[in-house]
């Protein structure tokens, strides 16, 4: 299932998507100004959708563009899907 990102809160630079039991979030961070503070860029993270675990930052974050962050999330989703499929009984 392809990830479809949307902005759940219109006044914040945050996007989310979910699929195959995983949740993905991208947030725009900057050292100053409103919103999330951190090194400037798009921070991408994931977590299992139905478990009460903290988010895991996707390697390479923060990304320069939203498109790069979305691509990293899609790559991670493919990796997680393949790992999940490999552990299912035949």
PyMOL Python script that loads the backbone (N, CA, C, O; Angstrom):
from pymol import cmd

cmd.read_pdbstr("""\
ATOM      1  N   UNK A   1       0.840  -1.175   0.000  1.00  0.00           N
ATOM      2  CA  UNK A   1       0.000   0.000   0.000  1.00  0.00           C
ATOM      3  C   UNK A   1       0.894   1.250   0.000  1.00  0.00           C
ATOM      4  O   UNK A   1       1.707   1.407   0.911  1.00  0.00           O
ATOM      5  N   UNK A   2       0.770   2.130  -0.979  1.00  0.00           N
ATOM      6  CA  UNK A   2       1.597   3.332  -1.016  1.00  0.00           C
ATOM      7  C   UNK A   2       1.198   4.306   0.094  1.00  0.00           C
ATOM      8  O   UNK A   2       0.028   4.409   0.463  1.00  0.00           O
ATOM      9  N   UNK A   3       2.195   5.015   0.614  1.00  0.00           N
ATOM     10  CA  UNK A   3       1.930   5.998   1.661  1.00  0.00           C
ATOM     11  C   UNK A   3       1.370   7.273   1.056  1.00  0.00           C
ATOM     12  O   UNK A   3       1.900   7.783   0.068  1.00  0.00           O
ATOM     13  N   UNK A   4       0.311   7.782   1.640  1.00  0.00           N
ATOM     14  CA  UNK A   4      -0.300   9.042   1.235  1.00  0.00           C
ATOM     15  C   UNK A   4      -0.161  10.023   2.398  1.00  0.00           C
ATOM     16  O   UNK A   4      -0.885   9.918   3.389  1.00  0.00           O
ATOM     17  N   UNK A   5       0.758  10.966   2.282  1.00  0.00           N
ATOM     18  CA  UNK A   5       0.990  11.917   3.357  1.00  0.00           C
ATOM     19  C   UNK A   5      -0.058  13.027   3.335  1.00  0.00           C
ATOM     20  O   UNK A   5      -0.489  13.475   2.272  1.00  0.00           O
ATOM     21  N   UNK A   6      -0.453  13.456   4.522  1.00  0.00           N
ATOM     22  CA  UNK A   6      -1.394  14.571   4.671  1.00  0.00           C
ATOM     23  C   UNK A   6      -0.969  15.406   5.869  1.00  0.00           C
ATOM     24  O   UNK A   6      -0.187  14.955   6.706  1.00  0.00           O
ATOM     25  N   UNK A   7      -1.481  16.612   5.944  1.00  0.00           N
ATOM     26  CA  UNK A   7      -1.188  17.509   7.065  1.00  0.00           C
ATOM     27  C   UNK A   7      -2.348  17.451   8.047  1.00  0.00           C
ATOM     28  O   UNK A   7      -3.407  18.023   7.787  1.00  0.00           O
ATOM     29  N   UNK A   8      -2.161  16.763   9.181  1.00  0.00           N
ATOM     30  CA  UNK A   8      -3.258  16.645  10.148  1.00  0.00           C
ATOM     31  C   UNK A   8      -3.559  17.953  10.884  1.00  0.00           C
ATOM     32  O   UNK A   8      -4.672  18.150  11.371  1.00  0.00           O
ATOM     33  N   UNK A   9      -2.577  18.839  10.965  1.00  0.00           N
ATOM     34  CA  UNK A   9      -2.755  20.128  11.628  1.00  0.00           C
ATOM     35  C   UNK A   9      -2.316  21.191  10.638  1.00  0.00           C
ATOM     36  O   UNK A   9      -1.128  21.286  10.329  1.00  0.00           O
ATOM     37  N   UNK A  10      -3.235  21.984  10.137  1.00  0.00           N
ATOM     38  CA  UNK A  10      -2.936  22.904   9.042  1.00  0.00           C
ATOM     39  C   UNK A  10      -1.917  23.982   9.377  1.00  0.00           C
ATOM     40  O   UNK A  10      -1.177  24.404   8.489  1.00  0.00           O
ATOM     41  N   UNK A  11      -1.849  24.438  10.602  1.00  0.00           N
ATOM     42  CA  UNK A  11      -0.955  25.531  10.951  1.00  0.00           C
ATOM     43  C   UNK A  11       0.430  25.070  11.393  1.00  0.00           C
ATOM     44  O   UNK A  11       1.240  25.884  11.835  1.00  0.00           O
ATOM     45  N   UNK A  12       0.708  23.778  11.278  1.00  0.00           N
ATOM     46  CA  UNK A  12       2.020  23.250  11.653  1.00  0.00           C
ATOM     47  C   UNK A  12       2.626  22.533  10.458  1.00  0.00           C
ATOM     48  O   UNK A  12       1.920  21.934   9.647  1.00  0.00           O
ATOM     49  N   UNK A  13       3.937  22.605  10.367  1.00  0.00           N
ATOM     50  CA  UNK A  13       4.657  21.933   9.282  1.00  0.00           C
ATOM     51  C   UNK A  13       4.906  20.483   9.679  1.00  0.00           C
ATOM     52  O   UNK A  13       6.021  20.099  10.031  1.00  0.00           O
ATOM     53  N   UNK A  14       3.830  19.681   9.613  1.00  0.00           N
ATOM     54  CA  UNK A  14       3.906  18.274   9.969  1.00  0.00           C
ATOM     55  C   UNK A  14       3.014  17.483   9.011  1.00  0.00           C
ATOM     56  O   UNK A  14       1.910  17.912   8.677  1.00  0.00           O
ATOM     57  N   UNK A  15       3.503  16.332   8.579  1.00  0.00           N
ATOM     58  CA  UNK A  15       2.777  15.469   7.652  1.00  0.00           C
ATOM     59  C   UNK A  15       2.791  14.057   8.219  1.00  0.00           C
ATOM     60  O   UNK A  15       3.763  13.658   8.861  1.00  0.00           O
ATOM     61  N   UNK A  16       1.734  13.304   7.991  1.00  0.00           N
ATOM     62  CA  UNK A  16       1.685  11.931   8.487  1.00  0.00           C
ATOM     63  C   UNK A  16       1.057  11.008   7.454  1.00  0.00           C
ATOM     64  O   UNK A  16       0.298  11.427   6.581  1.00  0.00           O
ATOM     65  N   UNK A  17       1.408   9.732   7.593  1.00  0.00           N
ATOM     66  CA  UNK A  17       0.851   8.684   6.737  1.00  0.00           C
ATOM     67  C   UNK A  17       0.956   7.377   7.511  1.00  0.00           C
ATOM     68  O   UNK A  17       1.779   7.249   8.418  1.00  0.00           O
ATOM     69  N   UNK A  18       0.124   6.412   7.150  1.00  0.00           N
ATOM     70  CA  UNK A  18       0.220   5.093   7.769  1.00  0.00           C
ATOM     71  C   UNK A  18      -0.130   4.033   6.750  1.00  0.00           C
ATOM     72  O   UNK A  18      -0.839   4.287   5.775  1.00  0.00           O
ATOM     73  N   UNK A  19       0.380   2.844   6.995  1.00  0.00           N
ATOM     74  CA  UNK A  19       0.086   1.718   6.124  1.00  0.00           C
ATOM     75  C   UNK A  19       0.802   0.479   6.604  1.00  0.00           C
ATOM     76  O   UNK A  19       1.899   0.564   7.155  1.00  0.00           O
ATOM     77  N   UNK A  20       0.192  -0.665   6.399  1.00  0.00           N
ATOM     78  CA  UNK A  20       0.763  -1.962   6.749  1.00  0.00           C
ATOM     79  C   UNK A  20       1.209  -2.046   8.204  1.00  0.00           C
ATOM     80  O   UNK A  20       2.200  -2.704   8.519  1.00  0.00           O
ATOM     81  N   UNK A  21       0.472  -1.374   9.092  1.00  0.00           N
ATOM     82  CA  UNK A  21       0.762  -1.472  10.513  1.00  0.00           C
ATOM     83  C   UNK A  21       1.834  -0.523  11.022  1.00  0.00           C
ATOM     84  O   UNK A  21       2.309  -0.674  12.148  1.00  0.00           O
ATOM     85  N   UNK A  22       2.224   0.460  10.200  1.00  0.00           N
ATOM     86  CA  UNK A  22       3.254   1.412  10.610  1.00  0.00           C
ATOM     87  C   UNK A  22       2.781   2.839  10.380  1.00  0.00           C
ATOM     88  O   UNK A  22       2.021   3.114   9.452  1.00  0.00           O
ATOM     89  N   UNK A  23       3.237   3.734  11.233  1.00  0.00           N
ATOM     90  CA  UNK A  23       2.916   5.151  11.135  1.00  0.00           C
ATOM     91  C   UNK A  23       4.199   5.911  10.807  1.00  0.00           C
ATOM     92  O   UNK A  23       5.258   5.622  11.363  1.00  0.00           O
ATOM     93  N   UNK A  24       4.097   6.884   9.902  1.00  0.00           N
ATOM     94  CA  UNK A  24       5.232   7.709   9.496  1.00  0.00           C
ATOM     95  C   UNK A  24       4.875   9.171   9.688  1.00  0.00           C
ATOM     96  O   UNK A  24       3.760   9.594   9.383  1.00  0.00           O
ATOM     97  N   UNK A  25       5.838   9.946  10.202  1.00  0.00           N
ATOM     98  CA  UNK A  25       5.631  11.373  10.435  1.00  0.00           C
ATOM     99  C   UNK A  25       6.844  12.133   9.927  1.00  0.00           C
ATOM    100  O   UNK A  25       7.987  11.720  10.126  1.00  0.00           O
ATOM    101  N   UNK A  26       6.577  13.245   9.272  1.00  0.00           N
ATOM    102  CA  UNK A  26       7.623  14.158   8.812  1.00  0.00           C
ATOM    103  C   UNK A  26       7.322  15.522   9.419  1.00  0.00           C
ATOM    104  O   UNK A  26       6.192  16.004   9.339  1.00  0.00           O
ATOM    105  N   UNK A  27       8.325  16.143  10.023  1.00  0.00           N
ATOM    106  CA  UNK A  27       8.144  17.480  10.583  1.00  0.00           C
ATOM    107  C   UNK A  27       9.273  18.380  10.109  1.00  0.00           C
ATOM    108  O   UNK A  27      10.420  17.949   9.985  1.00  0.00           O
ATOM    109  N   UNK A  28       8.935  19.632   9.847  1.00  0.00           N
ATOM    110  CA  UNK A  28       9.936  20.611   9.460  1.00  0.00           C
ATOM    111  C   UNK A  28      10.475  21.242  10.732  1.00  0.00           C
ATOM    112  O   UNK A  28       9.716  21.758  11.552  1.00  0.00           O
ATOM    113  N   UNK A  29      11.796  21.198  10.889  1.00  0.00           N
ATOM    114  CA  UNK A  29      12.438  21.767  12.065  1.00  0.00           C
ATOM    115  C   UNK A  29      13.369  22.886  11.647  1.00  0.00           C
ATOM    116  O   UNK A  29      13.934  22.870  10.553  1.00  0.00           O
ATOM    117  N   UNK A  30      13.522  23.865  12.538  1.00  0.00           N
ATOM    118  CA  UNK A  30      14.479  24.943  12.303  1.00  0.00           C
ATOM    119  C   UNK A  30      15.010  25.401  13.657  1.00  0.00           C
ATOM    120  O   UNK A  30      14.338  25.236  14.675  1.00  0.00           O
ATOM    121  N   UNK A  31      16.220  25.979  13.675  1.00  0.00           N
ATOM    122  CA  UNK A  31      16.791  26.400  14.954  1.00  0.00           C
ATOM    123  C   UNK A  31      16.052  27.572  15.595  1.00  0.00           C
ATOM    124  O   UNK A  31      16.113  27.740  16.813  1.00  0.00           O
ATOM    125  N   UNK A  32      15.360  28.380  14.805  1.00  0.00           N
ATOM    126  CA  UNK A  32      14.632  29.532  15.337  1.00  0.00           C
ATOM    127  C   UNK A  32      13.250  29.575  14.708  1.00  0.00           C
ATOM    128  O   UNK A  32      12.965  28.840  13.762  1.00  0.00           O
ATOM    129  N   UNK A  33      12.410  30.422  15.227  1.00  0.00           N
ATOM    130  CA  UNK A  33      11.083  30.598  14.645  1.00  0.00           C
ATOM    131  C   UNK A  33      10.053  29.679  15.253  1.00  0.00           C
ATOM    132  O   UNK A  33      10.348  28.943  16.194  1.00  0.00           O
ATOM    133  N   UNK A  34       8.822  29.716  14.710  1.00  0.00           N
ATOM    134  CA  UNK A  34       7.745  28.892  15.258  1.00  0.00           C
ATOM    135  C   UNK A  34       7.929  27.429  14.882  1.00  0.00           C
ATOM    136  O   UNK A  34       8.684  27.098  13.967  1.00  0.00           O
ATOM    137  N   UNK A  35       7.242  26.578  15.586  1.00  0.00           N
ATOM    138  CA  UNK A  35       7.266  25.158  15.259  1.00  0.00           C
ATOM    139  C   UNK A  35       8.343  24.397  16.015  1.00  0.00           C
ATOM    140  O   UNK A  35       8.798  24.813  17.081  1.00  0.00           O
ATOM    141  N   UNK A  36       8.734  23.275  15.436  1.00  0.00           N
ATOM    142  CA  UNK A  36       9.708  22.390  16.071  1.00  0.00           C
ATOM    143  C   UNK A  36      11.112  22.960  15.929  1.00  0.00           C
ATOM    144  O   UNK A  36      11.489  23.447  14.864  1.00  0.00           O
ATOM    145  N   UNK A  37      11.878  22.894  17.007  1.00  0.00           N
ATOM    146  CA  UNK A  37      13.240  23.418  16.980  1.00  0.00           C
ATOM    147  C   UNK A  37      14.246  22.288  16.861  1.00  0.00           C
ATOM    148  O   UNK A  37      14.110  21.249  17.507  1.00  0.00           O
ATOM    149  N   UNK A  38      15.237  22.495  16.045  1.00  0.00           N
ATOM    150  CA  UNK A  38      16.295  21.531  15.799  1.00  0.00           C
ATOM    151  C   UNK A  38      17.084  21.999  14.598  1.00  0.00           C
ATOM    152  O   UNK A  38      16.883  23.111  14.110  1.00  0.00           O
ATOM    153  N   UNK A  39      17.970  21.163  14.124  1.00  0.00           N
ATOM    154  CA  UNK A  39      18.727  21.487  12.923  1.00  0.00           C
ATOM    155  C   UNK A  39      17.756  21.622  11.758  1.00  0.00           C
ATOM    156  O   UNK A  39      16.835  20.815  11.635  1.00  0.00           O
ATOM    157  N   UNK A  40      17.940  22.626  10.898  1.00  0.00           N
ATOM    158  CA  UNK A  40      16.972  22.871   9.833  1.00  0.00           C
ATOM    159  C   UNK A  40      16.863  21.668   8.903  1.00  0.00           C
ATOM    160  O   UNK A  40      17.869  21.111   8.465  1.00  0.00           O
ATOM    161  N   UNK A  41      15.635  21.281   8.613  1.00  0.00           N
ATOM    162  CA  UNK A  41      15.358  20.216   7.665  1.00  0.00           C
ATOM    163  C   UNK A  41      14.099  19.457   8.033  1.00  0.00           C
ATOM    164  O   UNK A  41      13.418  19.773   9.008  1.00  0.00           O
ATOM    165  N   UNK A  42      13.809  18.450   7.230  1.00  0.00           N
ATOM    166  CA  UNK A  42      12.619  17.624   7.396  1.00  0.00           C
ATOM    167  C   UNK A  42      12.998  16.345   8.124  1.00  0.00           C
ATOM    168  O   UNK A  42      13.699  15.497   7.573  1.00  0.00           O
ATOM    169  N   UNK A  43      12.540  16.205   9.353  1.00  0.00           N
ATOM    170  CA  UNK A  43      12.825  15.039  10.170  1.00  0.00           C
ATOM    171  C   UNK A  43      11.765  13.977   9.906  1.00  0.00           C
ATOM    172  O   UNK A  43      10.570  14.240  10.042  1.00  0.00           O
ATOM    173  N   UNK A  44      12.199  12.788   9.530  1.00  0.00           N
ATOM    174  CA  UNK A  44      11.279  11.688   9.241  1.00  0.00           C
ATOM    175  C   UNK A  44      11.436  10.603  10.302  1.00  0.00           C
ATOM    176  O   UNK A  44      12.549  10.282  10.716  1.00  0.00           O
ATOM    177  N   UNK A  45      10.308  10.045  10.735  1.00  0.00           N
ATOM    178  CA  UNK A  45      10.342   8.988  11.744  1.00  0.00           C
ATOM    179  C   UNK A  45       9.213   7.993  11.485  1.00  0.00           C
ATOM    180  O   UNK A  45       8.277   8.263  10.732  1.00  0.00           O
ATOM    181  N   UNK A  46       9.331   6.831  12.136  1.00  0.00           N
ATOM    182  CA  UNK A  46       8.308   5.802  11.999  1.00  0.00           C
ATOM    183  C   UNK A  46       8.135   5.105  13.343  1.00  0.00           C
ATOM    184  O   UNK A  46       8.985   5.205  14.228  1.00  0.00           O
ATOM    185  N   UNK A  47       7.023   4.402  13.475  1.00  0.00           N
ATOM    186  CA  UNK A  47       6.780   3.550  14.633  1.00  0.00           C
ATOM    187  C   UNK A  47       5.691   2.547  14.275  1.00  0.00           C
ATOM    188  O   UNK A  47       4.897   2.791  13.366  1.00  0.00           O
ATOM    189  N   UNK A  48       5.648   1.412  14.989  1.00  0.00           N
ATOM    190  CA  UNK A  48       4.549   0.474  14.772  1.00  0.00           C
ATOM    191  C   UNK A  48       3.234   1.147  15.137  1.00  0.00           C
ATOM    192  O   UNK A  48       3.147   1.826  16.160  1.00  0.00           O
ATOM    193  N   UNK A  49       2.228   0.968  14.325  1.00  0.00           N
ATOM    194  CA  UNK A  49       0.949   1.649  14.490  1.00  0.00           C
ATOM    195  C   UNK A  49       0.184   1.177  15.725  1.00  0.00           C
ATOM    196  O   UNK A  49      -0.450   1.990  16.397  1.00  0.00           O
ATOM    197  N   UNK A  50       0.230  -0.104  16.034  1.00  0.00           N
ATOM    198  CA  UNK A  50      -0.609  -0.642  17.104  1.00  0.00           C
ATOM    199  C   UNK A  50       0.173  -0.999  18.361  1.00  0.00           C
ATOM    200  O   UNK A  50      -0.291  -1.795  19.177  1.00  0.00           O
ATOM    201  N   UNK A  51       1.356  -0.416  18.521  1.00  0.00           N
ATOM    202  CA  UNK A  51       2.150  -0.628  19.727  1.00  0.00           C
ATOM    203  C   UNK A  51       2.426   0.726  20.361  1.00  0.00           C
ATOM    204  O   UNK A  51       2.488   1.747  19.676  1.00  0.00           O
ATOM    205  N   UNK A  52       2.588   0.722  21.648  1.00  0.00           N
ATOM    206  CA  UNK A  52       2.835   1.962  22.367  1.00  0.00           C
ATOM    207  C   UNK A  52       4.339   2.204  22.476  1.00  0.00           C
ATOM    208  O   UNK A  52       4.886   2.261  23.577  1.00  0.00           O
ATOM    209  N   UNK A  53       5.004   2.344  21.325  1.00  0.00           N
ATOM    210  CA  UNK A  53       6.440   2.586  21.281  1.00  0.00           C
ATOM    211  C   UNK A  53       6.708   3.998  20.798  1.00  0.00           C
ATOM    212  O   UNK A  53       5.890   4.598  20.101  1.00  0.00           O
ATOM    213  N   UNK A  54       7.870   4.521  21.179  1.00  0.00           N
ATOM    214  CA  UNK A  54       8.280   5.823  20.673  1.00  0.00           C
ATOM    215  C   UNK A  54       8.681   5.725  19.210  1.00  0.00           C
ATOM    216  O   UNK A  54       8.914   4.635  18.686  1.00  0.00           O
ATOM    217  N   UNK A  55       8.757   6.875  18.563  1.00  0.00           N
ATOM    218  CA  UNK A  55       9.126   6.927  17.152  1.00  0.00           C
ATOM    219  C   UNK A  55      10.624   6.688  16.982  1.00  0.00           C
ATOM    220  O   UNK A  55      11.418   6.961  17.882  1.00  0.00           O
ATOM    221  N   UNK A  56      10.990   6.176  15.820  1.00  0.00           N
ATOM    222  CA  UNK A  56      12.378   5.916  15.456  1.00  0.00           C
ATOM    223  C   UNK A  56      12.734   6.813  14.285  1.00  0.00           C
ATOM    224  O   UNK A  56      12.076   6.784  13.245  1.00  0.00           O
ATOM    225  N   UNK A  57      13.774   7.607  14.459  1.00  0.00           N
ATOM    226  CA  UNK A  57      14.207   8.526  13.404  1.00  0.00           C
ATOM    227  C   UNK A  57      14.752   7.733  12.222  1.00  0.00           C
ATOM    228  O   UNK A  57      15.507   6.778  12.406  1.00  0.00           O
ATOM    229  N   UNK A  58      14.374   8.125  11.018  1.00  0.00           N
ATOM    230  CA  UNK A  58      14.850   7.476   9.808  1.00  0.00           C
ATOM    231  C   UNK A  58      16.236   8.013   9.480  1.00  0.00           C
ATOM    232  O   UNK A  58      16.466   9.223   9.491  1.00  0.00           O
ATOM    233  N   UNK A  59      17.140   7.113   9.193  1.00  0.00           N
ATOM    234  CA  UNK A  59      18.522   7.471   8.886  1.00  0.00           C
ATOM    235  C   UNK A  59      18.584   8.494   7.761  1.00  0.00           C
ATOM    236  O   UNK A  59      17.894   8.366   6.750  1.00  0.00           O
ATOM    237  N   UNK A  60      19.413   9.502   7.948  1.00  0.00           N
ATOM    238  CA  UNK A  60      19.539  10.568   6.961  1.00  0.00           C
ATOM    239  C   UNK A  60      18.816  11.833   7.359  1.00  0.00           C
ATOM    240  O   UNK A  60      19.047  12.892   6.774  1.00  0.00           O
ATOM    241  N   UNK A  61      17.933  11.738   8.356  1.00  0.00           N
ATOM    242  CA  UNK A  61      17.189  12.914   8.818  1.00  0.00           C
ATOM    243  C   UNK A  61      18.138  13.863   9.536  1.00  0.00           C
ATOM    244  O   UNK A  61      19.065  13.408  10.207  1.00  0.00           O
ATOM    245  N   UNK A  62      17.934  15.147   9.415  1.00  0.00           N
ATOM    246  CA  UNK A  62      16.910  15.820   8.626  1.00  0.00           C
ATOM    247  C   UNK A  62      17.288  15.893   7.148  1.00  0.00           C
ATOM    248  O   UNK A  62      18.463  15.982   6.790  1.00  0.00           O
ATOM    249  N   UNK A  63      16.264  15.853   6.306  1.00  0.00           N
ATOM    250  CA  UNK A  63      16.432  15.916   4.858  1.00  0.00           C
ATOM    251  C   UNK A  63      16.257  17.357   4.381  1.00  0.00           C
ATOM    252  O   UNK A  63      15.602  18.163   5.042  1.00  0.00           O
ATOM    253  N   UNK A  64      16.844  17.671   3.234  1.00  0.00           N
ATOM    254  CA  UNK A  64      16.765  19.036   2.704  1.00  0.00           C
ATOM    255  C   UNK A  64      15.386  19.388   2.195  1.00  0.00           C
ATOM    256  O   UNK A  64      14.956  20.536   2.309  1.00  0.00           O
ATOM    257  N   UNK A  65      14.677  18.404   1.629  1.00  0.00           N
ATOM    258  CA  UNK A  65      13.365  18.683   1.041  1.00  0.00           C
ATOM    259  C   UNK A  65      12.320  17.699   1.565  1.00  0.00           C
ATOM    260  O   UNK A  65      12.645  16.613   2.045  1.00  0.00           O
ATOM    261  N   UNK A  66      11.058  18.111   1.459  1.00  0.00           N
ATOM    262  CA  UNK A  66       9.958  17.238   1.846  1.00  0.00           C
ATOM    263  C   UNK A  66       9.940  15.993   0.959  1.00  0.00           C
ATOM    264  O   UNK A  66       9.665  14.896   1.445  1.00  0.00           O
ATOM    265  N   UNK A  67      10.227  16.149  -0.324  1.00  0.00           N
ATOM    266  CA  UNK A  67      10.235  15.007  -1.244  1.00  0.00           C
ATOM    267  C   UNK A  67      11.277  13.968  -0.828  1.00  0.00           C
ATOM    268  O   UNK A  67      11.015  12.768  -0.910  1.00  0.00           O
ATOM    269  N   UNK A  68      12.454  14.413  -0.384  1.00  0.00           N
ATOM    270  CA  UNK A  68      13.482  13.475   0.078  1.00  0.00           C
ATOM    271  C   UNK A  68      13.013  12.731   1.322  1.00  0.00           C
ATOM    272  O   UNK A  68      13.240  11.528   1.451  1.00  0.00           O
ATOM    273  N   UNK A  69      12.361  13.441   2.237  1.00  0.00           N
ATOM    274  CA  UNK A  69      11.848  12.814   3.459  1.00  0.00           C
ATOM    275  C   UNK A  69      10.742  11.806   3.133  1.00  0.00           C
ATOM    276  O   UNK A  69      10.700  10.723   3.716  1.00  0.00           O
ATOM    277  N   UNK A  70       9.855  12.155   2.211  1.00  0.00           N
ATOM    278  CA  UNK A  70       8.802  11.219   1.793  1.00  0.00           C
ATOM    279  C   UNK A  70       9.412   9.977   1.168  1.00  0.00           C
ATOM    280  O   UNK A  70       8.972   8.861   1.447  1.00  0.00           O
ATOM    281  N   UNK A  71      10.419  10.158   0.329  1.00  0.00           N
ATOM    282  CA  UNK A  71      11.094   9.018  -0.298  1.00  0.00           C
ATOM    283  C   UNK A  71      11.740   8.108   0.735  1.00  0.00           C
ATOM    284  O   UNK A  71      11.681   6.885   0.609  1.00  0.00           O
ATOM    285  N   UNK A  72      12.360   8.699   1.758  1.00  0.00           N
ATOM    286  CA  UNK A  72      12.979   7.906   2.818  1.00  0.00           C
ATOM    287  C   UNK A  72      11.920   7.108   3.580  1.00  0.00           C
ATOM    288  O   UNK A  72      12.159   5.959   3.950  1.00  0.00           O
ATOM    289  N   UNK A  73      10.764   7.706   3.813  1.00  0.00           N
ATOM    290  CA  UNK A  73       9.672   6.997   4.483  1.00  0.00           C
ATOM    291  C   UNK A  73       9.178   5.839   3.620  1.00  0.00           C
ATOM    292  O   UNK A  73       8.929   4.746   4.130  1.00  0.00           O
ATOM    293  N   UNK A  74       9.037   6.070   2.338  1.00  0.00           N
ATOM    294  CA  UNK A  74       8.585   4.995   1.441  1.00  0.00           C
ATOM    295  C   UNK A  74       9.601   3.852   1.400  1.00  0.00           C
ATOM    296  O   UNK A  74       9.218   2.681   1.397  1.00  0.00           O
ATOM    297  N   UNK A  75      10.889   4.187   1.369  1.00  0.00           N
ATOM    298  CA  UNK A  75      11.922   3.147   1.396  1.00  0.00           C
ATOM    299  C   UNK A  75      11.863   2.356   2.693  1.00  0.00           C
ATOM    300  O   UNK A  75      11.978   1.130   2.682  1.00  0.00           O
ATOM    301  N   UNK A  76      11.682   3.055   3.818  1.00  0.00           N
ATOM    302  CA  UNK A  76      11.592   2.371   5.109  1.00  0.00           C
ATOM    303  C   UNK A  76      10.348   1.496   5.151  1.00  0.00           C
ATOM    304  O   UNK A  76      10.398   0.386   5.682  1.00  0.00           O
ATOM    305  N   UNK A  77       9.232   1.970   4.601  1.00  0.00           N
ATOM    306  CA  UNK A  77       8.004   1.169   4.574  1.00  0.00           C
ATOM    307  C   UNK A  77       8.229  -0.118   3.782  1.00  0.00           C
ATOM    308  O   UNK A  77       7.769  -1.182   4.199  1.00  0.00           O
ATOM    309  N   UNK A  78       8.922  -0.040   2.658  1.00  0.00           N
ATOM    310  CA  UNK A  78       9.222  -1.242   1.867  1.00  0.00           C
ATOM    311  C   UNK A  78      10.104  -2.197   2.651  1.00  0.00           C
ATOM    312  O   UNK A  78       9.881  -3.407   2.635  1.00  0.00           O
ATOM    313  N   UNK A  79      11.107  -1.660   3.338  1.00  0.00           N
ATOM    314  CA  UNK A  79      11.999  -2.487   4.146  1.00  0.00           C
ATOM    315  C   UNK A  79      11.220  -3.170   5.277  1.00  0.00           C
ATOM    316  O   UNK A  79      11.388  -4.368   5.503  1.00  0.00           O
ATOM    317  N   UNK A  80      10.378  -2.425   5.982  1.00  0.00           N
ATOM    318  CA  UNK A  80       9.594  -2.990   7.074  1.00  0.00           C
ATOM    319  C   UNK A  80       8.607  -4.034   6.574  1.00  0.00           C
ATOM    320  O   UNK A  80       8.410  -5.063   7.219  1.00  0.00           O
ATOM    321  N   UNK A  81       7.988  -3.772   5.430  1.00  0.00           N
ATOM    322  CA  UNK A  81       7.046  -4.730   4.839  1.00  0.00           C
ATOM    323  C   UNK A  81       7.759  -6.034   4.508  1.00  0.00           C
ATOM    324  O   UNK A  81       7.243  -7.114   4.795  1.00  0.00           O
ATOM    325  N   UNK A  82       8.951  -5.940   3.901  1.00  0.00           N
ATOM    326  CA  UNK A  82       9.716  -7.133   3.544  1.00  0.00           C
ATOM    327  C   UNK A  82      10.141  -7.905   4.797  1.00  0.00           C
ATOM    328  O   UNK A  82      10.085  -9.135   4.816  1.00  0.00           O
ATOM    329  N   UNK A  83      10.560  -7.192   5.832  1.00  0.00           N
ATOM    330  CA  UNK A  83      10.964  -7.851   7.074  1.00  0.00           C
ATOM    331  C   UNK A  83       9.781  -8.532   7.742  1.00  0.00           C
ATOM    332  O   UNK A  83       9.915  -9.635   8.273  1.00  0.00           O
ATOM    333  N   UNK A  84       8.625  -7.884   7.719  1.00  0.00           N
ATOM    334  CA  UNK A  84       7.423  -8.475   8.310  1.00  0.00           C
ATOM    335  C   UNK A  84       7.001  -9.723   7.543  1.00  0.00           C
ATOM    336  O   UNK A  84       6.651 -10.738   8.146  1.00  0.00           O
ATOM    337  N   UNK A  85       7.035  -9.648   6.215  1.00  0.00           N
ATOM    338  CA  UNK A  85       6.661 -10.789   5.375  1.00  0.00           C
ATOM    339  C   UNK A  85       7.600 -11.976   5.596  1.00  0.00           C
ATOM    340  O   UNK A  85       7.169 -13.129   5.556  1.00  0.00           O
ATOM    341  N   UNK A  86       8.883 -11.690   5.828  1.00  0.00           N
ATOM    342  CA  UNK A  86       9.879 -12.755   6.015  1.00  0.00           C
ATOM    343  C   UNK A  86       9.634 -13.512   7.326  1.00  0.00           C
ATOM    344  O   UNK A  86      10.034 -14.670   7.452  1.00  0.00           O
ATOM    345  N   UNK A  87       8.984 -12.869   8.296  1.00  0.00           N
ATOM    346  CA  UNK A  87       8.746 -13.496   9.593  1.00  0.00           C
ATOM    347  C   UNK A  87       7.364 -14.151   9.721  1.00  0.00           C
ATOM    348  O   UNK A  87       7.038 -14.729  10.758  1.00  0.00           O
ATOM    349  N   UNK A  88       6.565 -14.056   8.669  1.00  0.00           N
ATOM    350  CA  UNK A  88       5.246 -14.700   8.704  1.00  0.00           C
ATOM    351  C   UNK A  88       5.385 -16.177   8.347  1.00  0.00           C
ATOM    352  O   UNK A  88       6.151 -16.534   7.452  1.00  0.00           O
ATOM    353  N   UNK A  89       4.648 -17.028   9.044  1.00  0.00           N
ATOM    354  CA  UNK A  89       4.695 -18.461   8.701  1.00  0.00           C
ATOM    355  C   UNK A  89       4.134 -18.710   7.302  1.00  0.00           C
ATOM    356  O   UNK A  89       3.192 -18.045   6.871  1.00  0.00           O
ATOM    357  N   UNK A  90       4.716 -19.656   6.618  1.00  0.00           N
ATOM    358  CA  UNK A  90       4.265 -19.980   5.254  1.00  0.00           C
ATOM    359  C   UNK A  90       3.032 -20.819   5.251  1.00  0.00           C
ATOM    360  O   UNK A  90       2.529 -21.175   4.185  1.00  0.00           O
TER     361      UNK A  90
END
""", "prot")
cmd.dss("prot")
cmd.show_as("cartoon", "prot")
cmd.util.cbc("prot")
cmd.orient("prot")
